[in-house]
Amino acid sequence: VLDSARRCHPYHLTEGAHGDNLAFADEPFTFDELSSPCDPDQPLIYGAGDLGRVRAKVTACATRHGLAGPRLQELLVATTEVAANSVRHGGGSGTLRTWVSDDTLICQFDDTGYIHDPLVGRSRPTPQQIGGRGLWLVHQLCDLVQIRSTAEHGTTIRLSTALP
C-alpha cells in the first residue's frame, strides 16, 4: 500500500521538510487492484433523476446491517455526491453496487468518466476555489475512499463505512 501511495504522490515529507518524491511516477498512475465487488442484490444503473433511487439502495443495505442515524446520513450525503458526479462528469450515468465485508459497508460507483488527478478530493479546498468541494467532502464523511480511474476503463469510486 505504501509503495502504491508513493508512486502517486509527487512530494513527500521527511523530518518536517517537503521534498520531491523520487518514487513518483507521472501518468499512467499505477494503483493496486480493487477486490471484485460482491453485491448480493442487482446493481443499480442510475442516471439523471435517479439520486433518490441511489439513496434508497444505500439505505436498504445500510439499515439491513445496523447503520442508522448520523453515520447513515453522512454516508447518504457522500453517495449522493458521487452519484451526482457520475451524472455530471462521468458520462451521464453510473452503476452502484453495495455489500458488506468484514463489518464494513461498501458502496462502489462505476462510470465512464476519467479523473486526471490521482489525489482528487484529498486537499482541502480554499475559500476562493470554485468547485472541487464534493469529493473532498466525501473523503471527510467516509472511513475510506478509493478511486481508480483510467481513460480506457473509466472511474471506480469505492466508499467504505464501518458498521456498528
Residue frames as a rotation matrix with the C-alpha (Angstrom) as fourth column:
VAL 1
0.573 0.819 0.000 0.00
0.819 -0.573 0.000 0.00
0.000 0.000 -1.000 0.00
LEU 2
0.482 -0.459 -0.747 2.80
0.134 -0.804 0.580 2.43
-0.866 -0.379 -0.326 0.88
ASP 3
-0.626 -0.721 0.296 4.66
0.384 0.045 0.922 1.67
-0.679 0.691 0.249 -2.35
SER 4
-0.150 0.670 0.727 1.45
0.975 -0.023 0.222 2.33
0.165 0.742 -0.649 -4.31
ALA 5
0.785 0.455 -0.421 0.90
0.555 -0.818 0.152 5.62
-0.275 -0.353 -0.894 -2.45
ARG 6
0.025 -0.868 -0.495 4.50
0.191 -0.482 0.855 6.71
-0.981 -0.116 0.154 -3.06
ARG 7
-0.636 -0.262 0.726 4.09
0.716 0.150 0.682 6.22
-0.287 0.953 0.092 -6.81
CYS 8
0.091 0.835 0.543 1.06
0.912 -0.289 0.292 8.55
0.400 0.468 -0.788 -6.80
HIS 9
0.855 0.193 -0.482 2.36
0.431 -0.783 0.450 11.46
-0.290 -0.592 -0.752 -4.69
PRO 10
0.608 -0.635 0.477 4.81
0.350 -0.325 -0.878 13.94
0.712 0.701 0.025 -6.24
TYR 11
-0.045 -0.614 0.788 6.06
-0.593 -0.618 -0.516 15.23
0.804 -0.490 -0.336 -2.86
HIS 12
0.350 0.157 -0.924 6.94
0.584 0.734 0.346 13.72
0.732 -0.661 0.165 0.49
LEU 13
0.643 -0.073 0.762 7.53
-0.563 -0.719 0.407 15.00
0.518 -0.691 -0.504 3.99
THR 14
0.372 -0.616 -0.695 10.72
0.628 0.718 -0.301 13.96
0.684 -0.324 0.653 5.76
GLU 15
-0.313 -0.508 -0.803 11.70
0.949 -0.209 -0.237 15.33
-0.047 -0.836 0.547 9.16
GLY 16
0.160 0.538 -0.828 9.33
0.547 -0.746 -0.379 18.27
-0.822 -0.392 -0.413 8.75
ALA 17
-0.400 -0.357 -0.844 10.57
-0.461 -0.718 0.522 19.31
-0.792 0.598 0.122 5.29
HIS 18
0.722 0.664 0.197 8.77
-0.084 0.366 -0.927 18.85
-0.687 0.652 0.320 1.97
GLY 19
-0.402 -0.856 -0.324 10.73
-0.535 -0.067 0.842 17.49
-0.743 0.512 -0.431 -0.94
ASP 20
0.019 0.352 -0.936 10.37
-0.969 0.238 0.070 15.79
0.247 0.905 0.345 -4.29
ASN 21
0.390 0.178 0.903 9.35
-0.453 0.891 0.020 12.14
-0.802 -0.417 0.428 -4.16
LEU 22
-0.493 -0.709 -0.504 11.76
-0.803 0.148 0.578 10.17
-0.335 0.690 -0.642 -6.33
ALA 23
-0.807 0.244 0.538 9.34
0.255 0.965 -0.056 7.22
-0.533 0.092 -0.841 -6.45
PHE 24
0.056 0.888 -0.457 6.61
-0.251 -0.430 -0.867 9.38
-0.966 0.163 0.199 -8.06
ALA 25
-0.752 -0.183 0.633 5.52
0.514 0.437 0.738 8.03
-0.412 0.880 -0.235 -11.45
ASP 26
-0.514 0.582 -0.630 3.69
-0.630 -0.755 -0.183 10.57
-0.582 0.303 0.755 -13.57
GLU 27
0.472 0.881 0.040 0.85
-0.656 0.381 -0.651 9.16
-0.589 0.281 0.758 -15.63
PRO 28
0.169 0.962 -0.213 -0.16
-0.254 0.251 0.934 6.50
0.952 -0.103 0.287 -16.08
PHE 29
-0.208 -0.168 0.964 -0.67
-0.969 -0.098 -0.226 6.21
0.133 -0.981 -0.142 -12.35
THR 30
-0.364 0.041 -0.930 -0.48
-0.102 0.991 0.084 2.70
0.926 0.125 -0.357 -11.00
PHE 31
-0.096 0.426 0.900 -2.75
-0.989 -0.147 -0.036 1.57
0.117 -0.893 0.435 -8.21
ASP 32
-0.938 -0.064 0.341 -3.30
-0.156 0.956 -0.250 -1.76
-0.310 -0.288 -0.906 -6.53
GLU 33
-0.623 0.750 -0.222 -6.32
-0.062 0.236 0.970 -3.52
0.780 0.618 -0.101 -8.00
LEU 34
-0.337 0.637 0.694 -9.54
-0.940 -0.186 -0.286 -3.38
-0.053 -0.749 0.661 -6.02
SER 35
-0.847 0.159 0.508 -11.11
0.047 0.973 -0.227 -6.66
-0.530 -0.169 -0.831 -4.98
SER 36
-0.791 0.600 0.120 -14.10
0.229 0.109 0.967 -7.76
0.567 0.792 -0.224 -7.06
PRO 37
-0.555 0.679 0.481 -17.45
-0.824 -0.528 -0.205 -6.33
0.115 -0.510 0.852 -5.99
CYS 38
-0.910 0.263 -0.320 -19.85
0.268 0.963 0.030 -8.86
0.316 -0.059 -0.947 -4.46
ASP 39
-0.639 0.751 0.164 -23.23
-0.767 -0.606 -0.212 -7.10
-0.060 -0.262 0.963 -4.38
PRO 40
-0.847 0.353 0.398 -25.79
0.247 0.924 -0.292 -9.77
-0.470 -0.149 -0.870 -3.41
ASP 41
0.260 0.947 -0.187 -28.54
0.257 -0.255 -0.932 -7.62
-0.931 0.195 -0.310 -4.94
GLN 42
0.465 -0.033 0.885 -28.87
0.883 -0.057 -0.466 -6.38
0.066 0.998 0.003 -8.51
PRO 43
-0.683 -0.666 -0.301 -26.51
0.648 -0.742 0.172 -3.48
-0.337 -0.078 0.938 -9.24
LEU 44
0.444 0.818 -0.366 -28.37
0.552 -0.572 -0.607 -0.21
-0.706 0.067 -0.705 -9.73
ILE 45
-0.527 -0.482 0.700 -27.83
0.843 -0.398 0.361 1.59
0.104 0.780 0.617 -13.01
TYR 46
0.287 0.599 -0.748 -28.61
0.698 -0.666 -0.265 5.26
-0.656 -0.446 -0.609 -12.43
GLY 47
-0.431 -0.349 0.832 -28.74
0.815 -0.546 0.193 8.47
0.386 0.762 0.520 -14.41
ALA 48
-0.907 0.152 0.392 -30.21
-0.217 -0.968 -0.127 11.95
0.360 -0.201 0.911 -14.20
GLY 49
-0.051 0.959 0.278 -33.23
-0.810 -0.203 0.550 11.94
0.584 -0.197 0.787 -11.89
ASP 50
0.456 0.224 -0.861 -32.22
0.053 0.959 0.277 8.73
0.888 -0.172 0.425 -10.09
LEU 51
-0.537 -0.748 0.391 -30.45
-0.361 -0.216 -0.907 10.11
0.763 -0.628 -0.154 -6.99
GLY 52
0.079 0.655 0.751 -33.44
-0.997 0.042 0.069 9.09
0.014 -0.754 0.657 -4.85
ARG 53
0.897 0.209 -0.390 -33.03
-0.266 0.959 -0.099 5.50
0.354 0.193 0.915 -6.07
VAL 54
-0.053 -0.980 -0.190 -29.31
0.005 0.190 -0.982 5.66
0.999 -0.053 -0.005 -5.21
ARG 55
-0.532 -0.120 0.838 -30.13
-0.762 -0.364 -0.536 6.80
0.369 -0.924 0.102 -1.67
ALA 56
0.518 0.810 0.274 -32.82
-0.855 0.480 0.197 4.11
0.028 -0.336 0.941 -1.34
LYS 57
0.667 -0.332 -0.667 -30.41
0.006 0.898 -0.440 1.31
0.745 0.290 0.601 -2.33
VAL 58
-0.451 -0.883 0.130 -27.73
-0.092 -0.099 -0.991 2.54
0.888 -0.459 -0.037 0.08
THR 59
-0.286 0.427 0.858 -30.29
-0.939 -0.303 -0.163 2.99
0.190 -0.852 0.487 2.87
ALA 60
0.749 0.624 -0.223 -31.69
-0.586 0.780 0.217 -0.52
0.309 -0.032 0.951 2.37
CYS 61
0.335 -0.708 -0.621 -28.26
0.266 0.704 -0.659 -2.15
0.904 0.055 0.424 2.58
ALA 62
-0.584 -0.622 0.521 -27.10
-0.256 -0.468 -0.846 0.06
0.771 -0.627 0.114 5.47
THR 63
-0.059 0.626 0.777 -30.17
-0.986 -0.158 0.052 -0.43
0.156 -0.763 0.627 7.65
ARG 64
0.766 0.289 -0.574 -30.16
-0.300 0.951 0.078 -4.18
0.568 0.113 0.815 6.97
HIS 65
0.160 -0.825 -0.541 -26.72
0.589 0.520 -0.618 -4.20
0.792 -0.220 0.570 8.61
GLY 66
0.348 0.125 -0.929 -27.43
0.937 -0.089 0.339 -1.82
-0.040 -0.988 -0.148 11.50
LEU 67
-0.791 -0.611 0.020 -26.14
0.611 -0.789 0.063 1.50
-0.023 0.061 0.998 10.16
ALA 68
0.318 0.933 0.168 -28.52
0.880 -0.356 0.315 4.32
0.354 0.048 -0.934 11.13
GLY 69
0.647 0.064 -0.760 -28.65
0.564 -0.711 0.420 7.87
-0.514 -0.700 -0.496 12.47
PRO 70
0.646 -0.400 -0.650 -25.93
-0.437 -0.892 0.114 10.44
-0.625 0.210 -0.752 11.76
ARG 71
-0.432 -0.862 0.264 -23.50
-0.235 0.391 0.890 7.91
-0.871 0.322 -0.372 10.23
LEU 72
-0.145 0.472 0.869 -26.14
0.844 0.518 -0.140 6.83
-0.516 0.713 -0.474 7.72
GLN 73
0.841 0.481 -0.248 -26.93
0.318 -0.810 -0.493 10.46
-0.438 0.336 -0.834 6.91
GLU 74
0.182 -0.866 -0.465 -23.23
-0.542 -0.483 0.688 11.17
-0.820 0.127 -0.558 6.32
LEU 75
-0.602 -0.392 0.696 -22.99
0.254 0.732 0.632 8.17
-0.757 0.557 -0.341 4.01
LEU 76
0.287 0.801 0.525 -26.07
0.843 0.048 -0.535 9.31
-0.454 0.597 -0.661 2.10
VAL 77
0.751 -0.123 -0.649 -24.53
-0.245 -0.964 -0.101 12.76
-0.614 0.235 -0.754 1.54
ALA 78
-0.284 -0.958 -0.044 -21.34
-0.491 0.106 0.865 11.11
-0.823 0.268 -0.500 0.27
THR 79
-0.495 0.110 0.862 -23.11
0.566 0.794 0.224 8.64
-0.659 0.598 -0.456 -2.02
THR 80
0.653 0.757 0.023 -25.36
0.553 -0.456 -0.698 11.35
-0.518 0.468 -0.716 -3.44
GLU 81
0.462 -0.571 -0.679 -22.30
-0.525 -0.793 0.309 13.47
-0.714 0.214 -0.666 -4.24
VAL 82
-0.600 -0.738 0.308 -20.50
-0.212 0.518 0.829 10.61
-0.772 0.432 -0.467 -6.00
ALA 83
-0.176 0.619 0.765 -23.60
0.806 0.537 -0.249 9.61
-0.566 0.572 -0.594 -7.99
ALA 84
0.792 0.460 -0.402 -24.25
0.207 -0.821 -0.532 13.24
-0.575 0.338 -0.745 -8.98
ASN 85
0.007 -0.876 -0.483 -20.63
-0.613 -0.385 0.690 13.49
-0.790 0.291 -0.540 -10.17
SER 86
-0.602 -0.168 0.780 -21.17
0.369 0.808 0.459 10.39
-0.708 0.565 -0.425 -12.34
VAL 87
0.376 0.839 0.392 -24.18
0.814 -0.098 -0.572 12.01
-0.442 0.535 -0.720 -13.94
ARG 88
0.861 0.014 -0.508 -22.48
-0.079 -0.984 -0.160 15.39
-0.503 0.178 -0.846 -14.38
HIS 89
0.256 -0.886 -0.386 -18.89
-0.899 -0.365 0.241 14.42
-0.355 0.285 -0.890 -15.20
GLY 90
-0.529 -0.557 0.640 -18.88
-0.442 0.825 0.353 10.66
-0.724 -0.095 -0.683 -15.78
GLY 91
-0.997 0.064 -0.047 -20.86
-0.013 0.445 0.896 10.17
0.079 0.893 -0.443 -18.94
GLY 92
-0.449 0.885 0.118 -24.37
-0.739 -0.443 0.508 10.83
0.502 0.141 0.853 -17.62
SER 93
0.722 0.681 -0.123 -24.88
-0.496 0.632 0.595 7.54
0.483 -0.368 0.794 -15.79
GLY 94
-0.437 -0.866 0.242 -23.26
-0.830 0.285 -0.479 5.04
0.346 -0.410 -0.844 -13.50
THR 95
0.263 0.436 -0.861 -23.61
0.004 0.892 0.452 1.72
0.965 -0.122 0.233 -11.71
LEU 96
-0.089 -0.203 0.975 -23.92
-0.948 -0.283 -0.146 1.34
0.305 -0.937 -0.168 -7.92
ARG 97
0.145 0.083 -0.986 -23.11
0.161 0.981 0.106 -1.84
0.976 -0.174 0.129 -6.02
THR 98
0.095 -0.100 0.990 -23.42
-0.918 -0.393 0.049 -2.24
0.384 -0.914 -0.130 -2.24
TRP 99
0.486 0.049 -0.873 -22.22
0.158 0.977 0.143 -5.03
0.860 -0.207 0.467 0.02
VAL 100
0.757 -0.245 0.606 -20.74
-0.654 -0.270 0.707 -5.76
-0.010 -0.931 -0.364 3.43
SER 101
0.481 -0.691 -0.539 -17.27
0.238 0.695 -0.678 -7.16
0.843 0.198 0.499 4.03
ASP 102
-0.344 -0.694 -0.632 -15.58
0.784 0.158 -0.601 -7.56
0.517 -0.702 0.490 7.41
ASP 103
0.100 0.505 -0.857 -18.02
0.906 -0.402 -0.131 -5.26
-0.411 -0.764 -0.498 9.28
THR 104
-0.672 -0.299 -0.678 -17.67
0.000 -0.915 0.404 -2.57
-0.741 0.271 0.614 6.61
LEU 105
0.505 0.829 0.242 -20.39
0.423 0.007 -0.906 -1.32
-0.753 0.560 -0.347 4.28
ILE 106
-0.667 -0.745 -0.022 -19.01
0.269 -0.268 0.925 -0.77
-0.695 0.611 0.379 0.80
CYS 107
0.628 0.768 -0.123 -20.65
0.196 -0.310 -0.930 1.35
-0.753 0.560 -0.345 -1.89
GLN 108
-0.498 -0.837 0.229 -18.99
0.403 0.010 0.915 1.17
-0.768 0.548 0.332 -5.30
PHE 109
0.619 0.615 -0.488 -19.74
-0.101 -0.554 -0.827 3.57
-0.779 0.561 -0.281 -8.14
ASP 110
-0.428 -0.705 0.565 -18.57
0.566 0.279 0.776 2.91
-0.705 0.652 0.279 -11.70
ASP 111
0.710 0.613 -0.347 -18.91
0.052 -0.536 -0.842 5.26
-0.703 0.580 -0.413 -14.66
THR 112
0.585 -0.440 0.681 -17.19
0.811 0.302 -0.501 6.08
0.015 0.845 0.534 -17.95
GLY 113
0.953 -0.225 0.204 -15.59
-0.214 -0.974 -0.075 9.35
0.216 0.027 -0.976 -16.82
TYR 114
0.285 -0.929 -0.237 -11.89
0.757 0.370 -0.538 9.88
0.587 -0.026 0.809 -16.29
ILE 115
0.992 -0.065 -0.112 -10.35
0.035 -0.699 0.714 11.70
-0.125 -0.712 -0.691 -13.32
HIS 116
0.556 -0.824 0.105 -6.90
0.050 -0.093 -0.994 13.06
0.829 0.558 -0.011 -14.21
ASP 117
-0.079 -0.584 0.808 -5.83
-0.778 -0.471 -0.416 13.97
0.623 -0.661 -0.417 -10.66
PRO 118
-0.176 -0.011 -0.984 -4.95
0.256 0.965 -0.056 10.88
0.951 -0.261 -0.167 -8.56
LEU 119
-0.844 -0.176 -0.507 -5.26
0.530 -0.123 -0.839 12.99
0.085 -0.977 0.197 -5.40
VAL 120
-0.476 0.724 0.500 -8.67
-0.136 -0.622 0.772 14.45
0.869 0.300 0.394 -6.20
GLY 121
0.560 0.826 0.061 -10.54
-0.095 -0.008 0.995 15.31
0.823 -0.563 0.074 -3.03
ARG 122
0.315 -0.513 -0.798 -7.53
0.862 0.506 0.015 14.85
0.397 -0.693 0.602 -0.77
SER 123
-0.792 -0.611 -0.008 -6.64
0.572 -0.738 -0.359 18.53
0.213 -0.288 0.933 -0.42
ARG 124
-0.081 0.771 -0.631 -8.87
0.768 -0.355 -0.533 20.95
-0.635 -0.528 -0.564 1.45
PRO 125
0.112 0.171 0.979 -10.38
0.878 -0.477 -0.017 23.47
0.465 0.862 -0.203 -0.99
THR 126
-0.887 -0.400 -0.233 -9.61
0.460 -0.816 -0.350 27.13
-0.050 -0.417 0.907 -0.46
PRO 127
-0.157 0.879 -0.451 -12.48
0.425 -0.352 -0.834 29.56
-0.891 -0.323 -0.318 0.24
GLN 128
-0.143 0.042 -0.989 -11.80
-0.649 -0.758 0.061 31.24
-0.747 0.651 0.136 -3.13
GLN 129
-0.943 -0.307 0.126 -11.82
-0.131 0.694 0.708 27.98
-0.305 0.651 -0.695 -5.08
ILE 130
-0.029 0.932 -0.362 -14.74
-0.979 -0.100 -0.179 27.41
-0.203 0.350 0.915 -7.42
GLY 131
0.691 0.375 -0.618 -15.84
-0.518 0.853 -0.061 23.78
0.505 0.362 0.784 -7.34
GLY 132
-0.158 -0.832 -0.532 -13.83
-0.209 0.555 -0.805 20.83
0.965 -0.016 -0.262 -6.12
ARG 133
-0.440 0.024 0.898 -15.54
-0.886 -0.173 -0.430 20.51
0.145 -0.985 0.097 -2.75
GLY 134
0.535 0.828 -0.169 -17.65
-0.795 0.561 0.232 17.42
0.287 0.011 0.958 -3.40
LEU 135
0.526 -0.374 -0.764 -15.00
0.160 0.926 -0.343 14.71
0.835 0.058 0.547 -3.34
TRP 136
-0.635 -0.685 0.357 -13.21
-0.216 -0.286 -0.934 16.50
0.741 -0.670 0.034 -0.50
LEU 137
-0.121 0.702 0.702 -16.46
-0.988 -0.150 -0.020 16.27
0.091 -0.696 0.712 1.49
VAL 138
0.732 0.367 -0.574 -16.80
-0.403 0.913 0.070 12.58
0.550 0.180 0.816 0.55
HIS 139
-0.121 -0.878 -0.463 -13.33
0.178 0.439 -0.881 11.94
0.977 -0.189 0.103 1.99
GLN 140
-0.715 -0.124 0.688 -14.41
-0.568 -0.470 -0.675 13.64
0.407 -0.874 0.266 5.24
LEU 141
0.082 0.923 0.376 -17.61
-0.996 0.069 0.048 11.61
0.019 -0.378 0.925 5.58
CYS 142
0.856 0.196 -0.478 -16.39
-0.271 0.958 -0.093 8.08
0.439 0.209 0.874 4.79
ASP 143
0.738 -0.596 0.315 -13.83
-0.159 0.301 0.940 5.93
-0.655 -0.744 0.128 6.56
LEU 144
-0.418 -0.858 0.298 -12.06
0.203 0.232 0.951 5.08
-0.885 0.458 0.077 3.31
VAL 145
0.735 0.527 -0.427 -12.40
-0.308 -0.300 -0.903 6.41
-0.604 0.795 -0.058 -0.23
GLN 146
-0.310 -0.798 0.516 -10.66
0.257 0.452 0.854 4.53
-0.915 0.398 0.065 -3.03
ILE 147
0.642 0.459 -0.614 -10.57
-0.416 -0.464 -0.782 5.95
-0.644 0.757 -0.107 -6.55
ARG 148
-0.380 -0.679 0.628 -9.35
0.377 0.506 0.776 4.14
-0.845 0.531 0.064 -9.64
SER 149
0.671 0.624 -0.401 -9.59
-0.059 -0.493 -0.868 5.95
-0.739 0.606 -0.294 -12.96
THR 150
-0.569 -0.779 0.263 -8.20
0.302 0.100 0.948 5.39
-0.765 0.619 0.178 -16.43
ALA 151
-0.411 0.379 -0.829 -9.16
-0.784 -0.611 0.109 6.86
-0.465 0.695 0.548 -19.78
GLU 152
-0.780 0.020 -0.625 -9.63
-0.430 0.708 0.560 3.32
0.454 0.706 -0.544 -21.10
HIS 153
-0.643 0.474 -0.602 -11.83
0.563 0.825 0.049 1.85
0.520 -0.307 -0.797 -18.32
GLY 154
0.276 0.765 0.582 -13.49
0.048 -0.616 0.786 4.86
0.960 -0.189 -0.206 -16.70
THR 155
-0.522 -0.422 0.741 -13.73
-0.605 -0.430 -0.671 5.53
0.602 -0.798 -0.031 -12.98
THR 156
0.192 0.504 -0.842 -14.46
0.508 0.683 0.525 3.40
0.840 -0.528 -0.125 -9.94
ILE 157
-0.436 -0.255 0.863 -15.05
-0.605 -0.627 -0.491 5.09
0.666 -0.736 0.119 -6.61
ARG 158
0.014 0.349 -0.937 -15.41
0.462 0.829 0.315 2.84
0.887 -0.438 -0.149 -3.59
LEU 159
-0.112 0.068 0.991 -16.71
-0.716 -0.697 -0.034 4.23
0.689 -0.714 0.127 -0.30
SER 160
-0.249 -0.019 -0.968 -16.20
0.467 0.873 -0.137 2.25
0.848 -0.487 -0.209 2.91
THR 161
-0.065 0.312 0.948 -18.01
-0.753 -0.638 0.158 2.91
0.654 -0.704 0.276 6.18
ALA 162
-0.931 -0.304 -0.203 -17.52
-0.087 0.724 -0.684 0.90
0.355 -0.619 -0.701 9.36
LEU 163
0.072 0.982 -0.174 -20.66
-0.039 0.177 0.983 -0.75
0.997 -0.064 0.051 10.67
PRO 164
0.114 0.016 0.993 -21.63
-0.934 -0.339 0.113 -0.53
0.339 -0.941 -0.024 14.36
